Amino acid sequence: MKPNFKLTLILLSLFALISFQSCQNEVLEETQNQEETINAGSEVASLMRSTAANSGTMDNILDGTDCFSINLPVTIIANGITITIDSLEDLEVLEEIFDEFQDDDDILEFLFPITIVLNDYTEITIENEDELEAFIEECTEVEDDVIECVDFVYPISFSIYNSAFQIIDTVVIEDDEALYDFLEELEDNPAGGAIIASLNYPVTLIYSDGSTVEVNSNQELQAAISTADGFCEDDDEYDCDLEDVEMYLLECVWQVESFNGDDNLQAYAITFNEDGTLTISEGSTTNAITGLWEISESDAGLVLSITELTALDEDLGGDWLIMYCEEDEIKLVHENSTGAATYVILDRNCEDDPDCSAQQVVNSLVECVWHSGTNVINTDYIGVFNFDPSGVFTVETPNGTVISGQWGIALTDQGTYLILEVGGDYAELSGEWELYECEEGRIKFINGDQYIVFEQDCENDFYCEDLQLSIGDECETADGIVGVVNENCECETDNTEFDCPELEANVGDACTTDTGSEGYVSENCECVEETVEYDCPDYQSNIGDPCENPNGVSGVLDENCNCVTDTAYDCPDLQANFGDDCEDANGNIGFINENCGCEVETNPFECFSAVEFVICDDGDVYDGFTAFDLNLAFPNCPTDEMEITFHASLADAELGVEALASPYVNTVNPQTIFARVQLAGTTEYEVFPVHLFVENCNPDPCTIGAIEDYLLTCGWIPVSVDGSDDFSTVYLDFQENGVLVAEGLGLVSEGNWELVGNASTGVYLIISGFNNQFQVFIGEWLVAQCTPTELILINNANDNQVLLQQECN
């Protein structure tokens, strides 16, 4: 929500001064130069507001528009890699991912909801991709509305005058947003009348190239802002710092990746030494080329000088202008003896750096199957992994069973990580594994002292070599019946599978042992009795439990499993000590005080908390706006000894200023305001958020009965699963007996489904029972929208979304 920088109090003070001037003893200062006032609509006011406006250009790689910026942090998926953008500097990581391959399609997905910030600092919550695209299309970009090449050095201050040009107040501005709002109030004063203000000089401006200028008048300020365009840097230019470039060069060896666009010098590696010398080596040869290097500054930028080379002087010697610099890549250019430009790209080659990027890892893993080994599990060889682009993987273990899980690649400041989530015997593999080595056909990940090594096998992608099929493929039994290949490489037609077929049960299920006691199915498919371990087995109790000694006196078990008694209580009648927990006559929990009474601590604000204030909009047209009686925000809390005020911002609530009048009409829906609850007659207070929400009185009902009729009428197609169409060929058949049959992707599997809840609190579709690729449908799904032909589901655990469309054959 855009903060409202109100000047109402200032104007009220002005009117008070005019009305009661005869009672005023204070001597008011008179300005010496009325020409220095900042008038609404003036050129200098317009320039200042454009300078203070929120710039939407800095993050265009995210949204492609200048109209707004994305509020950080935000989590995105770029070409299949999950990264969190915490600051504008992190956008360089995203740019590197997009620039890595020139012939691929760069795909960026947001994890919604996100918040966008407009040029005037209005914040808007965007719930999905459609809302974002619609906002971008509707966005009107006005040229020169935002000045990006100059900023104010804060704080700055304004003097506020009465009509006699006497100073009545001073307003201090700490940042761009506060300045923008202040200048808007000059043009649209909510209290009416003109505001007379002047900027208190001197004021310092800083340009985008780092230089500063001090101005002492409105005329100088206007000139300084107007000439700011000359200090703007081209988006294609990069600001290289001398110390940073020196640090980059000294950290590692640098490979000549490109020389005038070809790889003629790619075999050469340059080592820059701290003493100003360098060596150029070719492969493993011992005859290194030597020379000197130095970095200096010029009007054009940083210059890398390479001199006194014992060879390659005509190619690499001379003064090179540094066009681009990052810690892993530097681009150079200079004119040779004929006047032609020569371009060189140097790439960092550190011994500890893996030789492939996060995107290359993703592309490699989904290409073929991978044999794997680890030191996490007892056996070194753990089977064949198959990584599916959908984020699901399966591994065929050495004993022929198949385990499935989920995987992903994440790029962080610390490196590239493989994220695995898997259960069963391979649960220990779950976690974050850092990329350690990357060679063609071989990838190694580490987690502390543990490792997983993958070796690629592209010759045989079949799990079941005898059948020349993979698990889940369609097959035909000896009797000619069509089925699917199961985890044991058998063609079966009955998809009812158990971890322990002989017991017709899964691991962890309840069972009855041979002795008749209750137990559970172990990993060895045996029904074993649950055992309870005690700290003190002789007592079958734990330390601190009550006990009785041989004399029949009650006590507690100590750390040595001895039953000890305590006869020296602070309060013998209560058999308790000061500070012990107790319960008063009303059942309230308290503590034993020094008078051996049970004292219950009271908190005057205990009843108050953040509240959801929901009102039904019963107008003819639902617009999301209505009047709230704020006095009803805390209906169940005692208010006789409380002074409660409501405020538009947390800062106003903390200061106790700009109280909102009741009834109050919300400005956005939903909207959060803040209640200041103060104990009457004291300075003790607490602030609580009040979330205002206007709901539609006449929503289209989505009852359990209606949704059940929709599901049973025909089949359903998951055309979109969290934005992906990977499951759009799957056919879901919801049957009356609670059985859900999923068919597609070479599989036919049975799961279970049921509907719970109601239309007012929400109807949930609960899906369970799948243990293959269809696990993506497992969970509690809120039915967010429903029509006879389309359902929108939102996962209650991770906010994933599924769009189902009816398919009647």
For each residue, the residues with C-beta under 8 A, 3 or more apart:
1: 122 123 648 667 668 671 672
2: 120 121 122 123 181
3: 121 177 181 648 649 651
4: 181 648 649 658
5: 178 181 182 184 185
6: 9 185 190 658
7: 10 11 160 171 182 185 189 190 191 195
8: 11 12 190 191 658
9: 6 12 13 657 658
10: 7 13 14 160 168 169 171 195
11: 7 8 14 15 189 191 192 193 195
12: 8 9 15 16 191
13: 9 10 16 17 168 169
14: 10 11 17 18 160 162 168
15: 11 12 18 19
16: 12 13 19 20
17: 13 14 20 21 24 28 162 168
18: 14 15 21 162 163
19: 15 16
20: 16 17 23 24
21: 17 18 24
22:
23: 20
24: 17 20 21 28
25:
26:
27:
28: 17 24 162 166 167 168
29: 166 167
30: 164 165 166 167
31: 34 36 159 161 165 166 167 198
32:
33: 36
34: 31 37 165
35: 218
36: 31 33 198 199 201 217 218
37: 34 161 196 197 198
38: 42 44 45 48 158 183 186 197 198 199 218
39: 42 45 186
40: 45 186 187 194 195
41: 45 46 187
42: 38 39 45 46
43: 46 47 222
44: 38 47 48 218 221 222
45: 38 39 40 41 42 48 49 183 186 187
46: 41 42 43 49 50
47: 43 44 50 51 147 221 222 225 226
48: 38 44 45 51 52 179 183 221 225
49: 45 46 52 53 179 180 183 184
50: 46 47 53 144 145 146 147
51: 47 48 147 150 151 152 176 225 228
52: 48 49 152 176 177 179 180 183
53: 49 50 119 120 145 146 147 176 180
54: 68 69 117 118 119 120 121 146 176 177 180
55: 58 66 69 119 146 148
56: 59 60 63 65 66 67 68 69 117 118 119 146
57: 60 66 146 148
58: 55 69 88 91
59: 56 62 63 69 70 88 91
60: 56 57 63 64 65 66
61: 64 91 94 95 98
62: 59 70 74 76 85 91 94 108
63: 56 59 60 68 69 70 116 132 136
64: 60 61 136
65: 56 60 68 136 139 141
66: 55 56 57 60 141 146
67: 56 118 119 136 139 140 141
68: 54 56 63 65 116 117 118 119 124 135 139
69: 54 55 56 58 59 63 116 117
70: 59 62 63 74 85 114 115 116 117
71: 74 114 115 116 117 123
72: 85 86 87 88
73: 84 85 86
74: 62 70 71 84 85 110 111 114
75: 82 83 84 85 110 111
76: 62 82 83 84 85 94 108 109 110 111
77: 80 81 82 107 108 109 111
78: 81 83 94 97 98 106 107 108 109
79: 97 98 104 106 107 359 362
80: 77 107 359 362 389 409
81: 77 78 97 358 359 362 409 410 411
82: 75 76 77 408 409 410 411 419
83: 75 76 78 90 93 94 97 410 411 412
84: 73 74 75 76 90 412
85: 62 70 72 73 74 75 76 90 91 94
86: 72 73 90
87: 72 90
88: 58 59 72 91
89: 92
90: 83 84 85 86 87 93 94
91: 58 59 61 62 85 88 94 95
92: 89 95 96 326
93: 83 90 96 97 411
94: 61 62 76 78 83 85 90 91 97 98 108
95: 61 91 92 98 99
96: 92 93 99 100 326 357
97: 78 79 81 83 93 94 100 106 357 358 359 411
98: 61 78 79 94 95 106
99: 95 96 102
100: 96 97 357 359 360
101: 104 359
102: 99
103:
104: 79 101
105:
106: 78 79 97 98
107: 77 78 79 80
108: 62 76 77 78 94
109: 76 77 78 129 723
110: 74 75 76 114 129 132
111: 74 75 76 77 114
112: 126 127 128 129 799
113: 125 126 127 128
114: 70 71 74 110 111 125 126 132
115: 70 71 123 124 125 126
116: 63 68 69 70 71 123 124 126 132 135
117: 54 56 68 69 70 71 121 122 123
118: 54 56 67 68 121 122 123 124
119: 53 54 55 56 67 68 145 146
120: 2 53 54 180 184
121: 2 3 54 117 118 177 180 181
122: 1 2 117 118
123: 1 2 71 115 116 117 118
124: 68 115 116 118 135
125: 113 114 115
126: 112 113 114 115 116 131 132 135
127: 112 113 131
128: 112 113 131 132 801
129: 109 110 112 132 133 723
130: 133 134
131: 126 127 128 134 135
132: 63 110 114 116 126 128 129 135 136
133: 129 130 136 137
134: 130 131 137 138
135: 68 116 124 126 131 132 138 139
136: 63 64 65 67 132 133 139
137: 133 134
138: 134 135
139: 65 67 68 135 136
140: 67
141: 65 66 67 145
142: 145
143:
144: 50 147
145: 50 53 119 141 142
146: 50 53 54 55 56 57 66 119
147: 47 50 51 53 144 150 225 228
148: 55 57 208 232
149: 207 208 228 229 230 231 232
150: 51 147 205 206 207 208 224 225 228 231
151: 51 176 205 206
152: 51 52 156 176 179 203 204 205 206
153: 156 203 204 205 206 212
154: 173 174 175
155: 172 173 174
156: 152 153 172 173 179 199 200 203
157: 170 171 172 173 199 200
158: 38 170 171 173 182 197 198 199 200
159: 31 167 169 170 197 198 200
160: 7 10 14 167 168 169 170 171 195 196 197
161: 31 37 164 165 166 167 168 196 197 198
162: 14 17 18 28 165 166 168 196
163: 18 196
164: 30 161
165: 30 31 34 161 162 196
166: 28 29 30 31 161 162
167: 28 29 30 31 159 160 161 170
168: 10 13 14 17 28 160 161 162
169: 10 13 159 160
170: 157 158 159 160 167 200
171: 7 10 157 158 160 182 197
172: 155 156 157
173: 154 155 156 157 158 178 179 182
174: 154 155 178
175: 154 178 179
176: 51 52 53 54 151 152 179 180
177: 3 52 54 121 180 181
178: 5 173 174 175 181 182
179: 48 49 52 152 156 173 175 176 182 183
180: 49 52 53 54 120 121 176 177 183 184
181: 2 3 4 5 121 177 178 184 185
182: 5 7 158 171 173 178 179 185 186
183: 38 45 48 49 52 179 180 186 187
184: 5 49 120 180 181 187 188
185: 5 6 7 181 182 188 189 190 195
186: 38 39 40 45 182 183 189 195 197
187: 40 41 45 183 184
188: 184 185
189: 7 11 185 186 192 193 194 195
190: 6 7 8 185
191: 7 8 11 12
192: 11 189
193: 11 189
194: 40 189
195: 7 10 11 40 160 185 186 189
196: 37 160 161 162 163 165
197: 37 38 158 159 160 161 171 186
198: 31 36 37 38 158 159 161
199: 36 38 156 157 158 203 218 221
200: 156 157 158 159 170 203
201: 36 215 216 217
202: 214 215 216
203: 152 153 156 199 200 214 215 221
204: 152 153 212 213 214 215
205: 150 151 152 153 212 213 214 215 221 224 225
206: 150 151 152 153 210 211 212
207: 149 150 210 211 212 213 228 231
208: 148 149 150 228 231 232 233
209: 231 233
210: 206 207
211: 206 207 231
212: 153 204 205 206 207
213: 204 205 207 224
214: 202 203 204 205
215: 201 202 203 204 205 220 221 224
216: 201 202 220
217: 36 201 220 221
218: 35 36 38 44 199 221 222
219: 222 223
220: 215 216 217 223 224
221: 44 47 48 199 203 205 215 217 218 224 225
222: 43 44 47 218 219 225 226
223: 219 220 226 227
224: 150 205 213 215 220 221 227 228
225: 47 48 51 147 150 205 221 222 228
226: 47 222 223
227: 223 224 230 231
228: 51 147 149 150 207 208 224 225 231 232
229: 149 232
230: 149 227
231: 149 150 207 208 209 211 227 228
232: 148 149 208 228 229
233: 208 209 237 239
234: 237
235:
236:
237: 233 234
238: 323 324 325
239: 233
240: 244 245 301 302 322 324 325
241: 244 245
242: 245 246 295 297 302
243: 246 247
244: 240 241 247 248 325
245: 240 241 242 248 249 295 302 304 322 325 330
246: 242 243 249 250 295
247: 243 244 250 251
248: 244 245 251 325 326 327 330 348
249: 245 246 254 272 293 295 330
250: 246 247 272 273 274
251: 247 248 327 348 350
252: 348 349 350 351 353
253: 269 270 271 348 349 350
254: 249 269 270 271 272 330 346 347 348 349
255: 266 268 269 270 346 347 348 349
256: 259 265 266 268 269 270 316 344 345 346
257: 263 266 329 345 346 347
258: 261 262 263 266 343 344 345
259: 256 262 263 264 265 266 315 342 343 344
260: 342 343 344
261: 258 343
262: 258 259
263: 257 258 259 266
264: 259
265: 256 259 268 312 315 316
266: 255 256 257 258 259 263
267: 282 283
268: 255 256 265 280 281 282 312
269: 253 254 255 256 280 281 282 349
270: 253 254 255 256 278 279 280 346
271: 253 254 278 279 280 281
272: 249 250 254 278 293
273: 250 276 277 278 279
274: 250
275:
276: 273 292 293 294
277: 273 290 291 292 293
278: 270 271 272 273 290 291 292 293 306
279: 270 271 273 288 289 290
280: 268 269 270 271 288 289 290 291 309 311 312 316
281: 268 269 271 285 288 289
282: 267 268 269 285
283: 267
284:
285: 281 282 288
286:
287:
288: 279 280 281 285
289: 279 280 281 309 310 311 312
290: 277 278 279 280 308 309 310
291: 277 278 280 306 307 308 309 310 313 317
292: 276 277 278 306 307 308
293: 249 272 276 277 278 304 305 306 307
294: 276 304 305 307
295: 242 245 246 249 302 303 304 305 322
296: 302 303 305
297: 242 301 302 303
298: 301 302 303 321
299:
300: 303 321
301: 240 297 298 321 322 323
302: 240 242 245 295 296 297 298 321 322 325
303: 295 296 297 298 300 319 320 321 322
304: 245 293 294 295 319 320 322 332
305: 293 294 295 296 318 319 320
306: 278 291 292 293 309 316 317 318 320
307: 291 292 293 294 317
308: 290 291 292
309: 280 289 290 291 306 312 313 316 317
310: 289 290 291
311: 280 289
312: 265 268 280 289 309 315 316 317
313: 291 309 316 317
314: 317 336 337
315: 259 265 312
316: 256 265 280 306 309 312 313 344
317: 291 306 307 309 312 313 314
318: 305 306 334 336
319: 303 304 305 334
320: 303 304 305 306 332 333 334 344
321: 298 300 301 302 303 332 333 334
322: 240 245 295 301 302 303 304 325 330 331 332
323: 238 301 331 332 333
324: 238 240 329 330 331
325: 238 240 244 245 248 302 322 329 330 331
326: 92 96 248 329 330
327: 248 251 348
328: 347 348 353
329: 257 324 325 326 345 346 347 348
330: 245 248 249 254 322 324 325 326 345 346
331: 322 323 324 325 343 344 345 346
332: 304 320 321 322 323 343 344 345 346
333: 320 321 323 341 342 343 344
334: 318 319 320 321 341 342
335: 339 340 341 342
336: 314 318 339 340 341 342
337: 314
338:
339: 335 336
340: 335 336
341: 333 334 335 336
342: 259 260 333 334 335 336
343: 258 259 260 261 331 332 333
344: 256 258 259 260 316 320 331 332 333
345: 256 257 258 329 330 331 332
346: 254 255 256 257 270 329 330 331 332
347: 254 255 257 328 329
348: 248 251 252 253 254 255 327 328 329 353
349: 252 253 254 255 269 353
350: 251 252 253 353
351: 252
352:
353: 252 328 348 349 350
354: 415 416 435 436 437 438
355: 437 438 439
356: 360 361 364 435 438 443
357: 96 97 100 360 361 416
358: 81 97 361 362 409 411 416 435
359: 79 80 81 97 100 101 362 363
360: 100 356 357 363 364 438
361: 356 357 358 364 365 409 416 418 435 438 443
362: 79 80 81 358 359 365 366 409
363: 359 360 366 367
364: 356 360 361 367 443 456
365: 361 362 370 387 407 409 443 454
366: 362 363 387 388 389
367: 363 364 456 458
368: 456 457 458 461
369: 384 385 386 456 457 458 460 461 463
370: 365 384 385 386 387 443 454 455 456 457
371: 381 383 384 385 454 455 457
372: 381 382 383 384 385 395 452 453 454 455
373: 380 381 382 452 453
374: 377 380 382 429 450 451 452 453
375: 380 449 450 451
376: 428 429 450 452
377: 374 382 425 426 428 429
378:
379: 382 398
380: 373 374 375
381: 371 372 373 398
382: 372 373 374 377 379 395 397 398 426 429
383: 371 372 395 396 397 398
384: 369 370 371 372 395 396 457 463
385: 369 370 371 372 393 394 395 454
386: 369 370 393 394 395 396 461 463 470
387: 365 366 370 393 407
388: 366 391 392 393 394 773
389: 80 366 726
390: 724 726 727 773 776
391: 388 406 407 408
392: 388 404 405 406 407 773 775 776
393: 385 386 387 388 404 405 406 407 420 422
394: 385 386 388 402 403 404 405 463 471
395: 372 382 383 384 385 386 402 403 404 405 422 426
396: 383 384 386 400 401 402 463 471
397: 382 383 400 401 402 403 425 426
398: 379 381 382 383
399:
400: 396 397 487 488 489
401: 396 397 487 488
402: 394 395 396 397 463 471 487
403: 394 395 397 422 423 424 425 426
404: 392 393 394 395 422 771 772 773 775
405: 392 393 394 395 420 421 422 423 426 430
406: 391 392 393 420 421 422
407: 365 387 391 392 393 418 419 420 421
408: 82 391 418 419
409: 80 81 82 358 361 362 365 416 417 418 419
410: 81 82 83 416 417 419 432
411: 81 82 83 93 97 358 415 416 417
412: 83 84 415 417
413:
414: 417 434
415: 354 411 412 434 435
416: 354 357 358 361 409 410 411 434 435
417: 409 410 411 412 414 432 433 434 435 445
418: 361 407 408 409 432 433 435 445 452
419: 82 407 408 409 410 431 432 433
420: 393 405 406 407 429 430 431 433
421: 405 406 407 430
422: 393 395 403 404 405 406 426 427 429 430
423: 403 405 426 427 430
424: 403 427 507
425: 377 397 403 523
426: 377 382 395 397 403 405 422 423 429
427: 422 423 424 430
428: 376 377
429: 374 376 377 382 420 422 426 452
430: 405 420 421 422 423 427
431: 419 420 447
432: 410 417 418 419 447
433: 417 418 419 420 445 446 447 452
434: 414 415 416 417 445 446 447
435: 354 356 358 361 415 416 417 418 438 443 444 445
436: 354 444 445 446 451
437: 354 355 442 443 444
438: 354 355 356 360 361 435 442 443 444
439: 355 442 443
440:
441: 455 456
442: 437 438 439 453 454 455 456
443: 356 361 364 365 370 435 437 438 439 453 454
444: 435 436 437 438 451 452 453 454
445: 417 418 433 434 435 436 451 452 453 454
446: 433 434 436 450 451
447: 431 432 433 434 450 451
448:
449: 375
450: 374 375 376 446 447
451: 374 375 436 444 445 446 447
452: 372 373 374 376 418 429 433 444 445
453: 372 373 374 442 443 444 445
454: 365 370 371 372 385 442 443 444 445
455: 370 371 372 441 442
456: 364 367 368 369 370 441 442
457: 368 369 370 371 384 460 461
458: 367 368 369 461
459:
460: 369 457 465
461: 368 369 386 457 458 470
462: 465 467 468 469 470
463: 369 384 386 394 396 402 469 470 471 485 489
464: 467 468 469 470 471 485 489
465: 460 462 468
466: 489
467: 462 464 473 475 485 489 491
468: 462 464 465
469: 462 463 464 473 475 485
470: 386 461 462 463 464 473 485 746
471: 394 396 402 463 464 485 486 487 489
472: 484 485 745 746 747 772 773
473: 467 469 470 484 485 746
474: 482 483 484 746
475: 467 469 482 483 484 485 491
476: 480 481 482 483 491
477: 480 481 482 483 491 492 493
478:
479:
480: 476 477
481: 476 477 493
482: 474 475 476 477 493
483: 474 475 476 477 491 492 493
484: 472 473 474 475 491 492 495 746 747 748
485: 463 464 467 469 470 471 472 473 475 489 490 491
486: 471 489 490 491 492 497
487: 400 401 402 471 497
488: 400 401
489: 400 463 464 466 467 471 485 486
490: 485 486
491: 467 475 476 477 483 484 485 486
492: 477 483 484 486 495
493: 477 481 482 483
494:
495: 484 492 748 749 750
496: 750
497: 486 487 501 771
498: 501 503 504 505 506
499: 505 506 507 521 525
500: 503 504 505 506 507 521 525
501: 497 498 504
502: 525
503: 498 500 511 521 525 527
504: 498 500 501
505: 498 499 500 509 511 521
506: 498 499 500 509 521
507: 424 499 500 521 522 523 525
508: 520 521
509: 505 506 520 521
510: 518 519 520
511: 503 505 518 519 520 521 527
512: 516 517 518 519 527
513: 516 517 518 519 527 528 529
514: 527
515: 529
516: 512 513
517: 512 513 529
518: 510 511 512 513 529 530
519: 510 511 512 513 527 528 529 530
520: 508 509 510 511 527 528 530
521: 499 500 503 505 506 507 508 509 511 525 526 527
522: 507 525 526 527 528
523: 425 507
524:
525: 499 500 502 503 507 521 522
526: 521 522
527: 503 511 512 513 514 519 520 521 522
528: 513 519 520 522
529: 513 515 517 518 519
530: 518 519 520
531:
532:
533:
534: 537 539 540 541 542
535: 541 542 543 557 561
536: 539 540 541 542 543 545 557 561
537: 534 540
538: 561
539: 534 536 545 547 557 561 563
540: 534 536 537
541: 534 535 536 545 547 557
542: 534 535 536 545 557
543: 535 536 557 558 559 561
544: 556 557
545: 536 539 541 542 556 557
546: 554 555 556
547: 539 541 554 555 556 557 563
548: 552 553 554 555 563
549: 552 553 555 563 564 565
550:
551:
552: 548 549
553: 548 549 565
554: 546 547 548 565
555: 546 547 548 549 563 564 565 566
556: 544 545 546 547 563 564 566
557: 535 536 539 541 542 543 544 545 547 561 562 563 564
558: 543 561 562 563 564
559: 543
560:
561: 535 536 538 539 543 557 558
562: 557 558
563: 539 547 548 549 555 556 557 558
564: 549 555 556 557 558
565: 549 553 554 555
566: 555 556 569
567:
568:
569: 566 572 574 575 576 577
570: 576 577 578 592 596
571: 574 575 576 577 578 592 596
572: 569 575
573: 596
574: 569 571 582 592 596
575: 569 571 572
576: 569 570 571 580 582 592
577: 569 570 571 580 592
578: 570 571 592 593 594
579: 591 592
580: 576 577 591 592
581: 589 590 591 592
582: 574 576 589 590 591 592 598
583: 587 588 589 590 598
584: 587 588 590 598 600
585:
586:
587: 583 584
588: 583 584 600
589: 581 582 583 600
590: 581 582 583 584 598 599 600 601
591: 579 580 581 582 598 599 601
592: 570 571 574 576 577 578 579 580 581 582 596 597 598 599
593: 578 596 597 598 599
594: 578
595:
596: 570 571 573 574 592 593
597: 592 593
598: 582 583 584 590 591 592 593
599: 590 591 592 593
600: 584 588 589 590
601: 590 591
602: 606
603: 606
604: 641 642 679 684
605: 608 677 679 686
606: 602 603
607: 634 636 637 638
608: 605 634 637 675 677 686 688
609: 688
610: 688 689 690 691
611: 633 634 688 689 690 691
612: 691 693
613: 628 632 633 690 691 692 693
614: 693 694 695
615: 626 628 692 693 694 695
616: 694 695 696 697
617: 622 623 624 625 626 694 695 696 697
618: 697
619: 622 623 626
620:
621:
622: 617 619 696 697 698
623: 617 619
624: 617 666 669 694
625: 617 665 666 669 694
626: 615 617 619 665 666 694
627: 663 664 665
628: 613 615 632 662 663 664 665 666 692
629: 632 662 663
630: 633 646 660 662 663 664 675 690
631: 644 662
632: 613 628 629 635
633: 611 613 630 644 646 675 690
634: 607 608 611 637 639 644 675 677
635: 632
636: 607
637: 607 608 634 642
638: 607 641 642
639: 634 642 644
640:
641: 604 638 679 680
642: 604 637 638 639 677 678 679 680
643: 677 678 679 680
644: 631 633 634 639 675 676 677 678
645: 653 656 659 660 675 676 678
646: 630 633 653 659 660 662 664 673 674 675 676 690
647: 650 652 653 657 658 659 660 673 674 675 676
648: 1 3 4 652 658 660 673 674
649: 3 4 652 653 658 674
650: 647 653 654 674 687
651: 3 654 655
652: 647 648 649 655 656 657 658 659 674
653: 645 646 647 649 650 656 674 675 676 687
654: 650 651 676 687
655: 651 652
656: 645 652 653 659 676 678 685
657: 9 647 652
658: 4 6 8 9 647 648 649 652
659: 645 646 647 652 656
660: 630 645 646 647 648 664 673
661: 664
662: 628 629 630 631 646
663: 627 628 629 630
664: 627 628 630 646 660 661 673
665: 625 626 627 628
666: 624 625 626 628 669 670 671 692 694
667: 1 671
668: 1 671
669: 624 625 666 692 693 694
670: 666 691 692 693 694
671: 1 666 667 668 691 692
672: 1 689 690 691 692
673: 646 647 648 660 664 689 690 692
674: 646 647 648 649 650 652 653 687 688 689 690
675: 608 630 633 634 644 645 646 647 653 687 688 689 690
676: 644 645 646 647 653 654 656 685 687
677: 605 608 634 642 643 644 685 686 687 688
678: 642 643 644 645 656 682 683 684 685
679: 604 605 641 642 643 682 684 685
680: 641 642 643
681:
682: 678 679
683: 678
684: 604 678 679
685: 656 676 677 678 679
686: 605 608 677
687: 650 653 654 674 675 676 677
688: 608 609 610 611 674 675 677
689: 610 611 672 673 674 675
690: 610 611 613 630 633 646 672 673 674 675
691: 610 611 612 613 670 671 672
692: 613 615 628 666 669 670 671 672 673
693: 612 613 614 615 669 670
694: 614 615 616 617 624 625 626 666 669 670
695: 614 615 616 617 699
696: 616 617 622 699
697: 616 617 618 622
698: 622
699: 695 696
700: 786
701: 706 759
702: 706 707 759 763 783 785 786
703: 706 707 758 759 763
704: 707 708 755 756 757 758 759 763
705: 708 709
706: 701 702 703 709 710 786
707: 702 703 704 710 711 755 763 765 783 786 791
708: 704 705 711 712 755
709: 705 706 712 713
710: 706 707 713 786 787 788 789 791 806
711: 707 708 716 734 753
712: 708 709 734 735 736
713: 709 710 788 806 808
714: 806 807 808 809
715: 731 732 733 734 806 807 808 809
716: 711 731 732 734 791 804 805 806 807
717: 728 730 731 732 804 805 806 807
718: 721 727 728 730 732 777 802 803 804
719: 725 728 803 804 805
720: 723 724 725 728 801 802 803
721: 718 724 725 726 727 776 800 801 802
722: 800 801 802
723: 109 129 720 801
724: 390 720 721 727
725: 719 720 721 728
726: 389 390 721
727: 390 718 721 724 730 744 745 776
728: 717 718 719 720 725
729: 744 745
730: 717 718 727 742 743 744 745 774
731: 715 716 717 742 743 744 807
732: 715 716 717 718 740 741 742 777 804
733: 715 740 741 742 743
734: 711 712 715 716 740 753
735: 712 738 739 740 741
736: 712
737:
738: 735 752 753 754
739: 735 750 751 752 753
740: 732 733 734 735 750 751 752 753 767 769
741: 732 733 735 748 749 750 751
742: 730 731 732 733 747 748 749 750 751 770 774 777
743: 730 731 733 747 748 749
744: 727 729 730 731 747
745: 472 727 729 730 773
746: 470 472 473 474 484
747: 472 484 742 743 744 772 773 774
748: 484 495 741 742 743
749: 495 741 742 743 770 771 772 774
750: 495 496 739 740 741 742 769
751: 739 740 741 742 767 768 769 770 774 777 778
752: 738 739 740 767 768 769
753: 711 734 738 739 740 765 766 767 768
754: 738 765 766
755: 704 707 708 763 764 765 766
756: 704 763 764 766
757: 704 761 762 763 764
758: 703 704 761 762 763
759: 701 702 703 704 763
760:
761: 757 758
762: 757 758 782 783
763: 702 703 704 707 755 756 757 758 759 782 783 786
764: 755 756 757 780 781 782 783 796
765: 707 753 754 755 780 781 783 793
766: 753 754 755 756 779 780 781
767: 740 751 752 753 770 777 778 779 781
768: 751 752 753 778
769: 740 750 751 752 778
770: 742 749 751 767 774 775 777 778
771: 404 497 749 775
772: 404 472 747 749 775
773: 388 390 392 404 472 745 747 776
774: 730 742 747 749 751 770 777 778
775: 392 404 770 771 772 778
776: 390 392 721 727 773
777: 718 732 742 751 767 770 774 802
778: 751 767 768 769 770 774 775
779: 766 767 795 796 797 798 800
780: 764 765 766 795 796 797
781: 764 765 766 767 793 794 795 796 802
782: 762 763 764 793 794 795 796
783: 702 707 762 763 764 765 786 791 792 793
784: 792 793 794 801
785: 702 790 791 792
786: 700 702 706 707 710 763 783 790 791 792
787: 710 790 791
788: 710 713 806
789: 710 805 806
790: 785 786 787 803 804 805 806
791: 707 710 716 783 785 786 787 803 804
792: 783 784 785 786 801 802 803 804
793: 765 781 782 783 784 801 802 803 804
794: 781 782 784 799 800 801
795: 779 780 781 782 798 799 800 801 802
796: 764 779 780 781 782
797: 779 780
798: 779 795
799: 112 794 795
800: 721 722 779 794 795
801: 128 720 721 722 723 784 792 793 794 795
802: 718 720 721 722 777 781 792 793 795
803: 718 719 720 790 791 792 793
804: 716 717 718 719 732 790 791 792 793
805: 716 717 719 789 790
806: 710 713 714 715 716 717 788 789 790
807: 714 715 716 717 731
808: 713 714 715
809: 714 715
